[in-house]
Amino acid sequence: MADRLAVDKAYLIDTLKTMVSIDSILPHEERLAEFIADELRAMGVEPEWQEVAPGRPREHPYHRFRS
């Protein structure tokens, strides 16, 4: 039987509510991307930031695991 990932439902709901409240309609994606980057960093995951157009970032989270 596979192990299951524990999910903090309260955190998930609060985070989704915050994300939905952030104005991220084109071309205002940067504030949402900054929020997501901050949340990832708080979890120990460093996002790679790419600006696909002025003010229009794309993030790629990554984490280096120890072998």
C-alpha positions, 0 to 999 in steps of 0.5 A, a space after each residue: 500500500 502506497 503512503 499518502 501525502 498529508 495535506 493541511 486542508 486549512 492552509 490549502 483553502 486559505 492559500 487558494 482564497 488568497 490567490 483568488 483575491 489577488 488581481 492576476 488578470 492579464 497583464 497583472 500576473 506579477 503579484 500572484 507570481 510573487 505570492 506563490 514564490 514567497 509561499 514556495 520559499 517558506 516551504 524550502 523550495 526555491 522558484 526559478 523566475 523567468 519573465 516571459 514579457 515585461 511584468 509577466 513572470 513564469 515560475 518553475 519551483 525546484 528543490 534539490 534533494 539529498 541523495 
